[in-house]
């Protein structure tokens, strides 16, 4: 059964009292150990944990917890905070109480990002509405718009991240690009390979094609094949176009996109 992970940004547990605890740790491993020791014995259930290094000071780490505090009082929560602040490995502590019963968001992090660059999270319903709106206004031309926009996004993203990671090997970069697309949620599995002068991408459970199945639009992949065309264009140093040759909406086991040079 596929594993599904809710991003640690918004949680809804009806009937529960929830809070968001955020910490800046000067020594991450010791800080986590201190936190666990303080929380040991208290009837606090951890719902989600999100930790990352401070990109401006890699010796520090940001830790955000979504916790169920239904079984403890406000006084016990304050005692918990006091004990955590006593740790020499904790630089800062912030607790956000949810004002909406059963619903809490991660208020500790100001921005979301990928490799130090700010990002935007778009949900399945939002993407469905976006695609539907484009087709309502542009008709079948929406597919061409999505493809062109996806290609430019692929070029821009590949250019930026190749410089950041300092990757020159083509085959290694294509593997990294596949990992990026998978990590960002485009598909459950992504494999991008080079075969002679072609670039081929195989995607399992492609999100765009799942959305397009609801909209009954074929070919299904426009934005995603645009991304592959853009990645190929950046990687190979000349213009590429991409075509979806297999699709889950045509009965295939996966989606396969092939990019070829335009000249």
Phi, psi and omega in degrees: 000129181299141178273131180247130179242119171287130175297143186281062181235333183206125180229142179231113178232094185306136177084359181256157173255119189242156177212160176244120178252123179241139182224148167253119184255130178276336173224096190306311184296313179292324179296318177295319178298317178297318180298315179298321181295319180293319184282344180299128178096339176276147183272064179244123180264127177278123181268318182206150179228134178221123181224142175209160177285150174285114185293343177269346177206094190292347177286342180259160177223148173260131179234126179236130180240136166259122186231150175264113182249026183299330188261006178235158180273169176297325179295319178294324177295320177295322177297320178300314180298319180298317180294320180296319182295340180286344181289132178289351180263001179249118182270327184209145177223132178227133177239125177250122176271139176284133177269356181243117183306126176083354184236131179216146175240160177281102181266355186286317180275132180281327183223158172251148182199176177227119181051045174083003180246136184296139183230165178238132179265124180243124185277168178303312179298321180294317178295320178300315178296322179297311179297317181298319179297319179297316181290327178296322184273316188259350184065216181294342178294344178299327178298318178294321178298311180299320180297312182296316179296319178297322180295316178296322177296320178296318179295312182297313181296317180294318179300312182295312186282331176294321177294315181299317183271350179055054181253123178249335180291123187296311183294323176295317180297321179296324176295319179295319179299319176298320178296320177301310183298320178295315183296328181278354173097012181292330179200162178288324176223137179224128176231124178239123183227161176253129176232104188057239180260010177265151171242123182243135178237131176245126183236132176254130183059053179296124185297315182300318181292328176294321177293315182295334177297325178289329180271354180056050180246129176229143358295151189286317188266117174240302177300315184292317178292333173296317176303315181296319177298319179292318178298317179296318179299314178294317185291318187267350176077016174209167188288135179234150170238156186231147180227140175272115185258344174221145183209143179296335180278356173252009178096002179282161182286335181208177175257136179231128182241132181242126178252133179230153178295144182281340179227000000 
